[in-house]
Every structure is written in C-alpha cells, then in structure tokens.
C-alpha cells in the first residue's frame, strides 16, 4: 500500500496519507463525518451502505482485490496443506480478526463453521482488531496459528520473513 501511495503521489502530484485499520471502524467513522477521500474496504457491504446513505458515489465504487484466508503459523512445518493442526486441535491459540469490525473475521467464522470447528473453546481464540493485528499475533507468538490474509503472506515473504 505504501508503494501504491508513493506512485499515486508521483503521478498525480496529490499528497496521500494512508490510514490503516478495520473496515468496520472506518465505516463507522465515515458515518459520523470523518473526512476520508478514499475508503478501501475489505468487503463490498460497507461501501454499498455508504452509497445508500448518500456518503459515497456509486460510480466510484469498484472491486480492487479479492481476498483469501490462509491458515498460518510462524513455526515452520506446523501447518500442512490440509490444515490438520487446526482440525486436530493441536494448537494453544488461534488468531482471527474480530468479526464485529473486520470482514476477514466474518470469513474466519464462516470457515470454522464450514469445517465443523465452530465449537473451539473461546479462551483459545485471540481476536485482532483487524487482519494486520491478527497477523502480528501469530508473528510475535501471541497465537500459534492464525487465519490471515494471503496477501500478508506475500508481503511477509517479500520482506524476508518466513
């Protein structure tokens, strides 16, 4: 995102000040009059609601990316391609984004339900305010597994992480 902001500034001559956080919190701020010029939401629902509320223009609304969840651990070899560590319950803590604020959290809950894992003890689930914080919980050892965005994995590899 920082690279995109830099390229936008060079091409347009306009200053861009990116602010990162959960889609739900920014949606609520915009409803209350926060002065955002651009809202990149992790879902389509919130921008549509802003259009319906007269706070965004329909013709400027578009899908800029499609997200994908992945099961990740910062411990090499902990997660196999089938995610058996999750289905076997072989983890202490699972990080997910908070579904109240983050579309990735909603997707995480739906995935757990689809896998028949929606009965995980609540004390074993750590909720990040957004998908970035969820990733950090796993990266720093606050959780041994996490349902994170695939794009974060690409960024992590590009930055030299495991």
C-alpha positions as MATLAB code, in Angstrom:
seq = 'XXXXXXXXXXXXXXXXXXXXXXXXXXXXXXXXXXXXXXXXXXXXXXXXXXXXXXXXXXXXXXXXXXXXXXXXXXXXXXXXXXXXXXXXXXXXXXXXXXXXXXXXXXXXXXXXXXXXXXXXXXXXXXXXXXXXXXXXXXXXXXXXXXXXXXXXXXXXXXXXXX';
ca = [
       0.000    0.000    0.000;
       2.835    2.380    0.795;
       4.319    1.777   -2.658;
       0.939    2.451   -4.265;
       0.622    5.685   -2.286;
       4.094    6.789   -3.402;
       3.297    6.017   -7.046;
      -0.032    7.859   -6.809;
       1.671   10.943   -5.361;
       4.343   10.953   -8.081;
       1.801   10.512  -10.875;
      -0.857   12.930   -9.606;
       1.013   15.488   -7.547;
      -1.511   14.959   -4.738;
      -0.471   14.058   -1.213;
      -1.894   10.780    0.074;
      -1.993    9.958    3.774;
      -2.910    6.256    4.183;
      -4.581    5.221    7.433;
      -4.777    1.517    8.250;
      -7.395   -0.243   10.359;
     -10.525   -2.333   10.263;
     -13.168   -1.687    7.625;
     -15.901   -1.615   10.263;
     -14.245    1.101   12.315;
     -13.574    3.305    9.288;
     -17.140    2.762    8.074;
     -18.433    3.963   11.461;
     -16.124    6.992   11.361;
     -17.298    7.957    7.874;
     -20.935    7.692    9.019;
     -20.053   10.166   11.782;
     -18.463   12.622    9.347;
     -14.771   11.667    9.299;
     -13.107   13.372    6.315;
     -11.889   10.438    4.201;
     -11.427   10.931    0.463;
     -10.948    7.235   -0.292;
     -12.178    4.125    1.529;
     -10.618    0.773    0.640;
     -12.855   -1.709    2.415;
     -12.206   -5.419    2.872;
     -15.813   -6.112    1.863;
     -18.423   -4.740   -0.533;
     -21.148   -4.314    2.067;
     -19.805   -1.225    3.820;
     -19.132    0.845    0.681;
     -22.625   -0.056   -0.588;
     -24.144    1.130    2.696;
     -22.223    4.408    2.335;
     -23.684    4.822   -1.169;
     -27.182    4.176    0.208;
     -26.559    6.749    2.959;
     -25.518    9.337    0.369;
     -21.934    9.408    1.643;
     -20.290    7.826   -1.411;
     -20.821    7.875   -5.167;
     -21.910    4.608   -6.774;
     -19.947    5.327   -9.968;
     -16.705    5.493   -7.980;
     -17.262    2.120   -6.303;
     -15.305   -0.867   -7.637;
     -13.722   -4.126   -6.505;
      -9.987   -3.526   -6.198;
      -8.970   -7.008   -4.954;
     -10.319  -10.378   -3.891;
      -9.060  -11.595   -0.535;
      -8.280  -15.126    0.538;
      -7.806  -16.594    4.009;
      -4.901  -18.882    4.821;
      -4.010  -20.823    7.938;
      -0.550  -19.706    9.054;
       1.941  -20.343   11.813;
       5.265  -18.615   12.334;
       6.665  -22.040   13.305;
       7.921  -23.718   10.117;
       6.286  -27.072    9.444;
       3.419  -26.613   11.918;
       0.771  -26.249    9.202;
       0.392  -28.792    6.401;
      -1.567  -28.265    3.184;
      -4.684  -29.875    4.707;
      -4.578  -27.780    7.894;
      -4.676  -30.884   10.084;
      -3.216  -28.965   13.027;
      -6.453  -26.957   13.142;
      -8.889  -29.836   12.703;
      -6.979  -31.991   15.216;
      -6.996  -29.161   17.754;
      -3.194  -29.260   18.016;
      -2.780  -25.621   18.928;
      -2.955  -23.482   22.027;
      -4.327  -20.279   20.488;
      -5.870  -19.388   17.146;
      -5.854  -15.758   15.993;
      -8.704  -14.400   13.881;
      -9.807  -10.876   13.058;
     -12.705   -9.594   15.149;
     -15.870  -10.294   13.120;
     -17.571   -7.223   14.627;
     -15.151   -4.939   12.775;
     -13.302   -6.926   10.132;
     -14.713   -8.802    7.130;
     -11.828  -11.270    7.427;
     -13.166  -12.104   10.891;
     -16.596  -12.869    9.437;
     -14.933  -15.054    6.798;
     -12.906  -16.821    9.514;
     -16.038  -17.687   11.499;
     -17.777  -18.954    8.358;
     -14.772  -21.125    7.540;
     -14.644  -22.581   11.053;
     -18.377  -23.350   10.842;
     -17.986  -24.985    7.433;
     -15.178  -27.161    8.828;
     -17.271  -28.086   11.871;
     -14.828  -26.275   14.151;
     -17.120  -23.572   15.481;
     -17.031  -25.143   18.954;
     -13.409  -24.166   19.682;
     -13.101  -23.061   23.308;
     -13.368  -19.234   23.273;
     -10.301  -18.902   25.506;
      -8.257  -20.453   22.682;
      -9.264  -17.733   20.206;
      -7.398  -14.426   20.090;
      -9.165  -11.672   18.149;
      -7.265   -8.953   16.368;
      -8.917   -5.603   15.774;
      -8.122   -6.063   12.087;
      -6.361   -8.573    9.867;
      -2.980   -6.854   10.304;
      -3.129   -7.200   14.086;
      -4.230  -10.822   13.662;
      -1.103  -11.469   11.600;
       1.031   -9.780   14.274;
      -0.391  -12.021   16.999;
       0.935  -15.044   15.123;
       4.199  -13.409   14.038;
       5.066  -12.462   17.623;
       3.938  -15.709   19.259;
       0.724  -14.396   20.824;
      -1.027  -17.206   18.938;
       0.494  -20.293   17.386;
      -1.972  -20.325   14.465;
      -3.905  -17.665   12.640;
      -6.405  -17.242    9.834;
      -4.766  -14.376    7.968;
      -4.920  -12.778    4.528;
      -2.980  -14.458    1.751;
      -1.710  -11.017    0.711;
       0.017  -10.723    4.098;
       1.933  -13.898    3.353;
       3.174  -12.455    0.060;
       4.239   -9.261    1.818;
       5.915  -11.230    4.604;
       7.940  -13.259    2.084;
       8.830  -10.116    0.116;
      10.138   -8.531    3.312;
      12.293  -11.559    4.093;
      10.106  -13.196    6.730;
       9.461  -16.923    6.834;
];
